[in-house]
Amino acid sequence: RVGQRFVLFLSGGPTAAACYDRAAEQADVDWSLVDIYMGDERFVAADDPAANQRLVREHLVERVGDVGSFTPMPTDAGDPDACAASYDAVLRELVHGHGIDLIHLGLGPDGHTASLFANSASLDVTDVFALATEDPNGRNPHPRLSVTYPVIDSARSAVFTVVGTENHDAIAQLQDGDDLPAGRVAAHEILW
């Protein structure tokens, strides 16, 4: 989409950081046309080492310098539901407007993607675009904010990057057709 705005949703974690380091090295990208949003966030301060937005700033935004815009999930209001509602309004305008060109996703060893965890009520939410959630299985710390499947599935492309032996079981389960959160993604194009 040369010369047009490009809407990019990003995730967090060490694999994502490596991807963003590599993306920042690409000289042929006009980052001034790229609008960046977050697919999920830990409910911590923006500068907390666990914050996905901090990771994106350090590994991509600050390195390329001139992105079109960066709209992280708000975590400063003290109330996760209020922060999710605020981001929901942003997402509704975006999804019903330009749309999402690409969403970058990861895969947790338990099969979660974004902050959509197994056995969570968030897996069945279709009437909101962003919500506050927690891992009901207790494997992932911090309350979270996450986009929902309607947002992910509206993307023109969803790209999963997965490395590490800790994810082998989840990949095998997905290949066997098990009902894991990552397996429910139904974007127009899905790349693993």
C-alpha positions as CSV (number, residue, x, y, z in Angstrom):
1,R,0.0,0.0,0.0
2,V,2.6,2.5,-1.2
3,G,1.9,6.1,-0.1
4,Q,-1.2,5.1,2.0
5,R,-1.5,4.9,5.7
6,F,-0.8,1.5,7.2
7,V,-2.4,0.5,10.5
8,L,-0.3,-1.9,12.5
9,F,-1.2,-3.6,15.8
10,L,1.6,-4.9,18.0
11,S,2.1,-7.3,20.9
12,G,4.8,-7.8,23.5
13,G,7.3,-10.3,24.7
14,P,10.9,-11.2,23.7
15,T,10.0,-12.7,20.4
16,A,8.1,-9.5,19.5
17,A,11.0,-7.4,20.6
18,A,13.3,-9.3,18.1
19,C,10.8,-8.8,15.4
20,Y,10.6,-5.0,16.0
21,D,14.4,-4.7,16.1
22,R,14.4,-6.3,12.7
23,A,11.6,-4.1,11.4
24,A,13.4,-1.0,12.6
25,E,16.4,-1.9,10.4
26,Q,14.3,-1.9,7.2
27,A,15.3,1.2,5.3
28,D,12.5,0.9,2.7
29,V,9.6,1.5,5.2
30,D,8.2,5.0,5.3
31,W,7.3,4.8,9.0
32,S,5.6,8.3,8.8
33,L,2.7,6.5,7.1
34,V,2.4,3.8,9.8
35,D,-0.1,4.2,12.7
36,I,0.7,1.8,15.6
37,Y,-1.7,0.4,18.1
38,M,-1.4,-2.3,20.8
39,G,-3.2,-5.6,20.8
40,D,-2.8,-6.1,24.5
41,E,-1.1,-4.6,27.6
42,R,-0.3,-5.5,31.1
43,F,-2.0,-3.1,33.5
44,V,1.2,-1.4,34.7
45,A,2.7,2.0,34.3
46,A,3.7,3.0,30.8
47,D,7.4,2.9,31.8
48,D,7.3,-0.3,33.7
49,P,9.7,-3.0,32.4
50,A,6.7,-5.3,31.9
51,A,4.7,-2.8,29.8
52,N,4.3,-3.9,26.2
53,Q,4.1,-0.2,25.1
54,R,7.5,0.3,26.6
55,L,8.9,-2.6,24.6
56,V,7.4,-1.2,21.4
57,R,8.7,2.3,22.1
58,E,12.3,1.0,22.8
59,H,12.5,-1.6,20.0
60,L,10.7,0.2,17.3
61,V,9.2,3.7,17.8
62,E,12.3,5.4,19.2
63,R,14.6,3.6,16.8
64,V,12.7,4.7,13.6
65,G,11.9,8.1,15.0
66,D,9.1,9.3,12.8
67,V,6.0,7.0,13.0
68,G,2.7,8.3,11.8
69,S,1.2,7.8,15.3
70,F,1.6,5.5,18.3
71,T,-1.6,4.9,20.3
72,P,-0.9,2.6,23.3
73,M,-3.5,1.2,25.6
74,P,-4.1,3.6,28.5
75,T,-3.1,2.3,31.9
76,D,-3.0,5.5,33.9
77,A,-6.6,5.8,35.0
78,G,-6.3,3.3,37.9
79,D,-9.3,1.4,36.7
80,P,-8.7,-1.3,34.1
81,D,-12.4,-1.3,32.9
82,A,-12.3,2.5,32.4
83,C,-9.0,2.2,30.4
84,A,-10.5,-0.6,28.3
85,A,-13.6,1.4,27.6
86,S,-11.4,4.3,26.5
87,Y,-9.5,2.2,24.1
88,D,-12.7,0.5,22.9
89,A,-13.9,3.9,21.6
90,V,-10.6,4.4,19.7
91,L,-10.8,0.9,18.2
92,R,-14.4,1.3,17.1
93,E,-13.6,4.3,15.1
94,L,-10.6,2.6,13.6
95,V,-12.2,-0.7,12.7
96,H,-15.2,1.0,11.2
97,G,-13.0,3.5,9.4
98,H,-9.6,2.6,7.8
99,G,-9.4,-0.8,9.4
100,I,-6.4,-2.8,10.5
101,D,-3.8,-3.8,7.9
102,L,-1.7,-6.1,10.1
103,I,-1.9,-7.4,13.6
104,H,1.2,-9.1,15.1
105,L,0.5,-11.8,17.6
106,G,2.4,-14.2,19.7
107,L,1.5,-17.6,21.2
108,G,1.9,-18.4,24.9
109,P,2.8,-21.9,26.0
110,D,-0.8,-22.3,27.2
111,G,-2.2,-21.3,23.7
112,H,-3.2,-17.7,24.6
113,T,-2.7,-14.9,22.1
114,A,-3.1,-11.2,22.9
115,S,-4.4,-11.5,26.4
116,L,-7.1,-13.9,25.5
117,F,-6.5,-16.8,27.9
118,A,-8.0,-20.3,28.0
119,N,-11.0,-20.7,30.2
120,S,-11.6,-16.9,30.2
121,A,-14.9,-15.2,29.7
122,S,-13.1,-12.9,27.3
123,L,-13.0,-15.6,24.7
124,D,-16.7,-15.3,24.0
125,V,-17.0,-11.5,24.0
126,T,-18.2,-10.1,20.7
127,D,-19.9,-6.8,21.7
128,V,-16.8,-4.9,22.9
129,F,-13.5,-4.3,21.1
130,A,-11.2,-3.9,24.2
131,L,-11.6,-5.3,27.7
132,A,-10.0,-5.8,31.0
133,T,-9.0,-9.4,31.7
134,E,-6.8,-11.6,33.8
135,D,-5.4,-15.1,33.3
136,P,-7.9,-17.3,35.2
137,N,-5.3,-20.1,35.1
138,G,-2.8,-18.0,37.1
139,R,0.1,-18.5,34.7
140,N,0.5,-14.9,33.6
141,P,0.9,-12.1,36.1
142,H,-0.8,-8.6,36.1
143,P,-4.3,-7.7,35.1
144,R,-4.4,-7.1,31.4
145,L,-6.1,-5.1,28.7
146,S,-6.8,-6.9,25.4
147,V,-8.5,-6.5,22.1
148,T,-11.1,-9.1,21.4
149,Y,-11.6,-11.5,18.5
150,P,-13.8,-9.0,16.5
151,V,-10.8,-6.7,16.3
152,I,-8.3,-9.4,15.5
153,D,-10.5,-10.9,12.9
154,S,-11.1,-7.6,11.2
155,A,-7.4,-7.4,10.3
156,R,-6.4,-7.9,6.7
157,S,-3.5,-10.0,8.0
158,A,-2.7,-11.6,11.3
159,V,0.9,-12.7,11.7
160,F,2.0,-15.1,14.5
161,T,5.7,-15.3,15.4
162,V,6.5,-18.2,17.6
163,V,9.9,-19.4,18.8
164,G,11.2,-21.6,21.6
165,T,10.6,-25.2,22.8
166,E,8.2,-24.0,25.4
167,N,5.6,-23.4,22.7
168,H,5.9,-26.9,21.0
169,D,3.0,-28.4,22.9
170,A,0.7,-25.5,22.0
171,I,1.7,-25.7,18.4
172,A,1.0,-29.5,18.4
173,Q,-2.4,-28.9,20.0
174,L,-3.3,-26.3,17.4
175,Q,-2.2,-28.7,14.6
176,D,-4.4,-31.3,16.2
177,G,-7.4,-28.9,16.1
178,D,-7.6,-28.4,19.9
179,D,-9.6,-25.4,21.0
180,L,-6.9,-23.0,22.1
181,P,-7.4,-19.2,22.1
182,A,-4.9,-18.7,19.3
183,G,-6.7,-21.2,17.2
184,R,-9.9,-19.1,17.3
185,V,-8.3,-16.3,15.3
186,A,-10.2,-15.9,12.0
187,A,-8.5,-12.8,10.3
188,H,-8.7,-12.6,6.5
189,E,-5.1,-13.9,6.2
190,I,-3.3,-15.8,8.9
191,L,0.5,-16.3,8.7
192,W,2.4,-18.5,11.1
